Amino acid sequence: MLTSYNLLVVVLCYLLLLFAVAYHAERKERKGRSIVNNPYIYSLSLAVYCTSWTFYGSVGKAATSGLSFLTTYLGPTIMAALWFVVLKKIVRTAKTHRITTISDFIGARYGKSLLLSALVTIVAVVGIAPYLGLQMKAIIHTFAIISGEPGGSAAVGVVITVILGIFAIIFGARRLDSSERHGGLVFAIAFESIVKLIAFLAVGLFVTFGLFDGLGDIVGRIKDSEHSVLLFLGTGTGTSYSEWLALLILSMMAIMFLPRQFQMTVVENYDESHITKAAWLFPLYLFLINIFVLPIAFGGLLLGEKSADYFVLTIPLNNGAHYLSLLAFIGGFSAATGMVIVESLALSTMVMNNIVMPAIINFHDAPRFPAVVLNIKRLVILMVIFLGYSFTTSVGEYYSLVDMGLRSFEAVTLFAPSFFLGLYWKKGNKKGAIAGLIGGFAVWFYTLIMPTLIEADIIKNIGFVAHLTSSELCNPNSLFGVKSLGKWGNSLFWSMSVNLLLYAGFSVFTKQSKEEEIQSLIFVESYEKVRELSLGSSYSAKDIEEVLTQCLGRVEAREAIESFLIRKRKKRDELTPQELFELRHEAEKVLAGAIGSSMAAIIFENKLVLTEKERGELSGAIKNITESLRYSRQELAAANRELSYLKEFSENIIESVPIGIATIDTLLRVNYWNRGMESITGVKKAEAYSQSIIILLPWIPGSILLQSEQHETVFQTPAQRTLKINISPFKDPSGGYVVVLEDITEKKKMEEQLLQATKLASIGKLTAGISHEIGNPLASISSLVQELRTLRLDNGEDIAFTGEALKTINSNIERIARIVRSLGDFARISSTEKKTSNITEILDRTVNLVKYDKRFKKIQFSADIEDVQPLTLNPDQIQQVFLNLLLNALDAMPEGGNLSIAIRRAGNGVEIVFSDTGAGIDEAVMDRIFDPFFTTKPLGKGTGLGLSICYGIIKEHNGTITVKSKKGEGTTFVIHLPLEHHD
Amino acid sequence: MTERLLIVEDEDTLCESLRRVFTREGYEVDIAGSAEAALELLKESSYDLIITDIILPGISGIELLSRYKEQNPEQKVIIMTAYASLETAVESLKAGACDFIIKPLMHDEMKRTVRKALSKGSS
């Protein structure tokens, strides 16, 4: 119906879909929303057990041997009932020890034996090859059937093998993390399990209800046919009861020991609790996928189809249901791919862990780069898959699918004795496990693989081989002449017998190594503490005392031992191993107190391997350490005292300052609250702790909190107090802030008073000039008025003069008014607020006032005023600054000179420059002129506050004031005021 | 003969007013707006009495007084001042002024002072 090419495209599309599904699951997993972590996906992933064997082979088996196909599913179902006990223990042990394969598990149980792991790996790889071959065979055959081109099967086989290899690599070996779970892979396998179940059920329904009239019809018709014997158990079907038992046991073992089952059930298990659910979900799945095996098998027989292994495909195909057959093909394909991918992954991990990596590590020159290792792993996957393929092409033709699969079942069953007995029998040892495995493997190979190879003509059945195989005793199909066991029973019975005998025999008659003993305890008891116990028991009380003596001195050692013995009320030689362990533990604690716990542990663990000389050196070293420790302890104590004194001292300082200091965390909750804080805010320490500062002091401006750098601002409380708050973030990475609160109400008041006083002082200075200035017009007015009073106003001249005189008087009154107004402007009650003001206006006003000073009359005044934008400032304070500078300039030029004032834009602000040609400032006092109370004027002529007040005012405006001067040449003051104020 | 007065005052209105007042009283009155202008006038002619303000643009009234008195120690000078302070009065008298009057000027009082000064000198 489809050409090979088209079918290949379908296959590829399916695999890409599978990859997309896996990718999706992996992405979800990475985002922490795992869709894999649940018992349903887990149970479905276990159904990787159902391969093409189940999909095609079971029908084939049912068509030839009747109900015996069921053993393959009854075995796992029985095993699932045991999972509650066995599997949980295995999963727990594997997770504790980060075990990822069955070979690691067995190797770890027997003293972490690499040899045993490698052996298990080899047995697994060789043993699984037929099983992989089975899948290849199924895919190639079904491909040929669907495409109808049996001729192209060889080429198609290689192509499909390569594709499967590549996908196995994509799924399993994109990264090098065999210990991790493969969430994507698990999900893809679960997806495949659903696909194959649906496909099989669809075919089953089609055959049962489409081609026949239901189950009753099929069974009725088969009963009347030559195949009626298939309905019964027993020898008539070619399956003896012993064979039944053998098959049952084989499949029970297979579900546990097949590498891919171990991968899915143990390694990919998320949660032990999933096992409980899987114990009934998985058998349910097996039941569902087997419902229609008999109907399809019987249907195929009744319809006269050939090649019973492919009834699932051929029945729909030959009865016109082409799409159903394609679905069946996809179902079978997914059954096969799931197995191939997981199995090759599990096997490659085994090969890598137990053969390749140890080899790499042994050859020191070998590259150890992860990329190389990863590529080797990929190569191993490909090799494993091709091994299966070559098995198919060489001998696969001679056997049915089930026959091939059972060979692998027989192989993995070889692991049973060392695995199960290892879990429950402490005495089982490495030699036993190795001997049993080799013996069993030999029997397996001889009974199951030899005949195959002979049949395929790979081994020539002549000479010694022919002699051997044809002898009564050594016939591979009936060893030792026992014929009643059946083919599978024969191999199982003898391989198992040899295996068990060797295992038990060696275990009983040889001794375990120390490491093996520990591992066996860990595995059997599932108990980590046994490690300590087993080690501790090797010490006697004398040993322990000796160790302590070497490290601590004789007296201390004896004391420690004696006090333990007194507590236990025992004598030295009466101690039980358990008590000895306790004593060792006690001694280790004593030693740990002196030299630290890790050193103590090292000393106790290595004590036996040290030579006398080394022991002497070690104890010398330890004595030195103890000695220096004692010294450093004394030093520490002294330092500690010093520290606590310093702590107390600094706390005292913090508590005593009249400034509020508090610390708050990043959530603005108070950690510390000093006494100053209490008195400023009225909030007591106890009330403040752990409270949010915002709740405690709601009037704090919100903007200042949450600043990332130090910040200071002044604000008024509702109670009319002026507070300065400074908040600085902690340098500490844990965050938080230091809050410093200062009540500057008094200071502010005093500052205002000082400013007012300065202002009055400068008005006083100006008084002489001003009074003269008012006096002049006043004198004119007075004079004119007196003139007017003498007039008789009886002639035109008098009247004209009166008019003229009144006009003049008026203009003089206006002059006076102007002066008085400018004085009033200046003396106006000072405001403390900043407002948008025109700096030029302020300067004008000040100069108007100063020009009444008589000295001003001698001065050449020039102004160079640029248009500048209004600034936010306190006009009163700035005016005071200008006045102080102008008066200073007049003071500096008693004999006249040039005074120039400039206002100009400068950078991000405005610059005001006062330049005089006066006496200049002596370089020696230059850096003191802004200091309070510093003056160069004679006693009583200056307070020394003028410039320091200027400095304070400009600083409060975030500006700067600088001075340049040269003695005898003059002085220039430059004020810079920023446009923006940051508060 | 009519007595000659020189009034030195930088305040024009006041200066003109005083000239009118004393002209009406029968004196011959010259006025100067500054000490420098006064000294120019004094080079050409002499006056019986100089009435000068202290605060003037340029040289002050006291300076004018002491400078002119060096050559003409007999010159009578009355000082006008807005400073109602003892200090200026003492200073002006020390410099050789025969009297001082305080602004604002009361015409009657001023006339009396002028008459007193002129008569003092002639006796």
Interface residues (C-beta under 8 A of the other chain):
Chain A: A768 S771 H772 G775 N776 P777 L778 A779 S780 I781 S782 S783 L784 Q786 E787 T808 N812 K854 K857
Chain B: D10 E11 T13 L14 S17 L18 R20 V21 I55 P57 A82 Y83 K103 P104 L105 M106 H107
